[in-house]
Amino acid sequence: MINREDMLELTRRMTPKRNCFTRIAGGYFDKEGVNMGTFNTNFLNLPMKEKEKNIAIAKAVPFSPTNENLKKYGFSKEKMGKGSMWQLLMGMKSCWLKNDALMEVFYEMVAAQYHTTQDYAVMVFHGCYDVPIKGTDKQRQDESEEVFEFLICVICKLEGDYEPGEPECGFLFPAFTNRSSDSSHVAVYQADLGKTHPEIEKILGCTF
């Protein structure tokens, strides 16, 4: 189960003034999965309006109803081996999305299995959250307990000229469990529970 307070703690660092994102990368695809172009940039270099728009898109994942639209899935040992999506995500996270070759492999793996009826965008955010220590009274202290380094991925239908709409699905990796990094789990997001994209679970190789 996902602790709602953990997710709310993360979202408090997802504002223009308290931004936790370092980089954003993504690709645009037609409904057949053909790559129409990619981007990869330092998040801090974006204009303020772009920052606000992209923060809102990424924030949709952790801010969504926990254990309903956002559920925790696990990776088996077999799905954490060489050549797995898990290994790819770990590599993407450790390089802060700066390795374009890794990003291209990720886009190809998503496009090969994602099902949709219109053009869409795959957007990946890299973030770092300096998790503060909480005392026995649950009050925050200044010292840091750990740095939670994470990825948020969203898939959005394109509206107009390469403009992403509301996220349809996505994930937070690693999961944020007990205020700590949990790399054996991922939090999977589905915007519409009546019209889910179960292929995201196949893409990730995770199970509920």
VEXDREN-2710 file (C-alpha; in Angstrom, 1 decimal):
% VEXDREN-2710
k/r/px/py/pz
1/MET/0.0/0.0/0.0
2/ILE/1.1/3.6/-0.7
3/ASN/1.1/6.0/2.2
4/ARG/-0.7/9.2/1.2
5/GLU/1.4/11.3/3.4
6/ASP/4.6/10.1/1.6
7/MET/3.1/11.3/-1.7
8/LEU/2.0/14.6/-0.3
9/GLU/5.5/15.2/1.1
10/LEU/6.9/14.7/-2.4
11/THR/4.4/17.0/-4.0
12/ARG/5.3/19.8/-1.7
13/ARG/8.6/20.0/-3.5
14/MET/6.9/20.2/-6.9
15/THR/6.3/24.0/-7.2
16/PRO/8.2/26.6/-9.1
17/LYS/9.7/28.0/-5.9
18/ARG/10.4/24.6/-4.3
19/ASN/11.3/22.7/-7.4
20/CYS/12.8/19.3/-7.1
21/PHE/13.2/18.5/-10.8
22/THR/16.6/18.6/-12.4
23/ARG/15.9/17.5/-16.0
24/ILE/13.1/16.7/-18.4
25/ALA/13.3/14.5/-21.5
26/GLY/10.7/13.1/-23.9
27/GLY/9.5/12.1/-27.3
28/TYR/6.6/12.6/-29.6
29/PHE/4.9/9.7/-31.3
30/ASP/2.1/9.1/-33.8
31/LYS/-0.6/6.5/-33.0
32/GLU/1.4/3.8/-34.7
33/GLY/4.4/4.4/-32.4
34/VAL/6.6/6.2/-34.9
35/ASN/9.0/8.6/-33.2
36/MET/8.4/12.2/-34.5
37/GLY/11.1/13.9/-32.4
38/THR/12.7/14.0/-29.0
39/PHE/13.9/16.6/-26.5
40/ASN/16.2/16.6/-23.5
41/THR/16.9/19.7/-21.4
42/ASN/17.9/21.1/-18.0
43/PHE/14.6/21.7/-16.1
44/LEU/16.0/24.9/-14.5
45/ASN/16.6/26.4/-18.0
46/LEU/12.9/26.3/-18.9
47/PRO/10.9/29.6/-19.0
48/MET/8.7/30.0/-15.9
49/LYS/5.5/29.2/-17.8
50/GLU/7.0/26.0/-19.2
51/LYS/8.2/25.1/-15.7
52/GLU/4.7/25.6/-14.2
53/LYS/3.1/23.6/-17.0
54/ASN/5.5/20.7/-16.8
55/ILE/5.4/20.6/-13.0
56/ALA/1.6/20.3/-13.1
57/ILE/1.9/17.4/-15.6
58/ALA/4.5/15.5/-13.4
59/LYS/2.7/16.3/-10.2
60/ALA/-0.4/14.5/-11.5
61/VAL/1.2/11.2/-10.7
62/PRO/2.1/11.5/-6.9
63/PHE/-0.9/13.8/-6.2
64/SER/-3.5/11.3/-7.6
65/PRO/-5.7/9.2/-5.2
66/THR/-3.4/6.7/-3.6
67/ASN/-4.2/3.0/-3.8
68/GLU/-6.8/3.9/-6.4
69/ASN/-5.4/5.8/-9.4
70/LEU/-1.8/5.3/-8.0
71/LYS/-0.9/1.8/-7.0
72/LYS/2.3/0.1/-5.9
73/TYR/3.7/-2.7/-8.1
74/GLY/6.7/-5.0/-7.5
75/PHE/9.5/-6.3/-9.6
76/SER/10.4/-10.0/-9.4
77/LYS/14.1/-10.9/-9.3
78/GLU/13.8/-12.2/-12.9
79/LYS/12.5/-8.7/-14.0
80/MET/15.4/-6.9/-12.3
81/GLY/18.1/-8.7/-14.3
82/LYS/20.3/-7.8/-17.3
83/GLY/18.4/-6.3/-20.2
84/SER/15.3/-5.6/-18.1
85/MET/13.2/-2.4/-18.0
86/TRP/14.2/-2.1/-14.3
87/GLN/17.9/-2.0/-15.2
88/LEU/17.2/0.6/-17.9
89/LEU/15.3/2.8/-15.4
90/MET/18.1/2.5/-12.9
91/GLY/20.5/3.6/-15.6
92/MET/18.3/6.5/-16.7
93/LYS/18.1/7.6/-13.1
94/SER/21.8/7.4/-12.3
95/CYS/22.7/9.5/-15.4
96/TRP/20.0/12.1/-14.7
97/LEU/18.5/11.4/-18.2
98/LYS/21.6/12.7/-19.9
99/ASN/22.3/9.5/-21.8
100/ASP/20.4/9.9/-25.1
101/ALA/21.1/6.3/-26.1
102/LEU/19.3/5.0/-23.0
103/MET/16.4/7.4/-23.6
104/GLU/16.0/6.2/-27.1
105/VAL/15.9/2.5/-26.0
106/PHE/13.2/3.5/-23.4
107/TYR/11.1/5.3/-26.0
108/GLU/11.3/2.3/-28.3
109/MET/10.2/-0.1/-25.6
110/VAL/7.3/2.1/-24.7
111/ALA/6.2/2.7/-28.3
112/ALA/6.4/-1.0/-29.1
113/GLN/3.6/-1.9/-26.6
114/TYR/1.6/1.3/-25.9
115/HIS/-1.9/1.3/-27.5
116/THR/-3.7/4.5/-28.4
117/THR/-5.8/6.0/-31.2
118/GLN/-4.0/9.4/-31.5
119/ASP/-0.6/11.0/-31.3
120/TYR/1.0/11.1/-27.9
121/ALA/4.0/12.3/-25.8
122/VAL/6.2/10.3/-23.5
123/MET/7.7/12.6/-20.9
124/VAL/10.3/11.7/-18.2
125/PHE/11.3/13.9/-15.3
126/HIS/14.3/13.4/-13.1
127/GLY/14.1/14.7/-9.5
128/CYS/16.0/14.8/-6.3
129/TYR/14.3/15.2/-2.9
130/ASP/16.5/15.9/0.2
131/VAL/14.4/13.9/2.7
132/PRO/14.6/15.7/6.1
133/ILE/14.9/13.7/9.4
134/LYS/11.7/13.7/11.5
135/GLY/12.1/13.6/15.3
136/THR/10.1/11.5/17.7
137/ASP/7.4/14.2/17.7
138/LYS/7.2/13.9/13.9
139/GLN/8.5/17.4/13.5
140/ARG/11.0/18.0/10.7
141/GLN/14.6/18.7/11.5
142/ASP/17.2/20.5/9.4
143/GLU/19.4/17.4/8.9
144/SER/18.9/15.3/5.8
145/GLU/18.1/11.6/6.1
146/GLU/18.8/10.7/2.5
147/VAL/18.5/12.1/-1.0
148/PHE/15.6/10.4/-2.8
149/GLU/16.5/10.4/-6.5
150/PHE/13.6/9.4/-8.7
151/LEU/11.9/9.4/-12.2
152/ILE/8.4/10.4/-13.0
153/CYS/7.2/9.2/-16.4
154/VAL/3.9/10.3/-18.0
155/ILE/2.2/9.5/-21.3
156/CYS/-0.1/12.2/-22.6
157/LYS/-2.2/12.6/-25.8
158/LEU/-1.0/15.4/-27.9
159/GLU/-3.3/18.4/-28.3
160/GLY/-2.6/20.7/-31.2
161/ASP/1.1/21.3/-32.3
162/TYR/3.1/19.0/-30.0
163/GLU/1.3/20.2/-26.9
164/PRO/0.8/17.4/-24.3
165/GLY/-2.6/17.2/-22.6
166/GLU/-3.4/15.6/-19.3
167/PRO/-1.5/12.5/-18.4
168/GLU/-3.3/9.2/-19.2
169/CYS/-0.9/7.0/-17.3
170/GLY/2.6/6.9/-15.9
171/PHE/4.7/5.9/-13.0
172/LEU/7.0/7.0/-10.2
173/PHE/10.3/5.0/-9.9
174/PRO/11.6/4.0/-7.5
175/ALA/8.6/3.9/-5.2
176/PHE/8.8/6.2/-2.1
177/THR/8.1/3.8/0.8
178/ASN/8.3/4.9/4.4
179/ARG/9.9/8.1/3.2
180/SER/12.7/6.2/1.5
181/SER/13.8/4.9/-1.9
182/ASP/12.2/1.5/-2.7
183/SER/13.8/0.3/-5.9
184/SER/12.1/-3.1/-5.9
185/HIS/8.7/-1.3/-6.4
186/VAL/7.2/1.2/-8.7
187/ALA/4.0/3.4/-8.3
188/VAL/1.9/3.0/-11.4
189/TYR/-0.6/5.8/-12.3
190/GLN/-3.8/5.4/-14.3
191/ALA/-5.9/8.6/-14.9
192/ASP/-9.2/6.9/-15.8
193/LEU/-10.0/3.7/-13.9
194/GLY/-12.7/3.0/-16.4
195/LYS/-10.3/3.1/-19.3
196/THR/-6.9/2.0/-18.1
197/HIS/-3.7/1.3/-20.0
198/PRO/-2.7/-2.1/-18.6
199/GLU/0.1/-2.2/-21.2
200/ILE/2.1/0.1/-18.9
201/GLU/2.5/-2.8/-16.5
202/LYS/3.8/-5.0/-19.3
203/ILE/6.2/-2.3/-20.4
204/LEU/7.6/-2.0/-16.9
205/GLY/7.6/-5.8/-16.2
206/CYS/5.9/-5.3/-12.8
207/THR/3.1/-7.1/-11.0
208/PHE/0.5/-5.9/-8.5
END
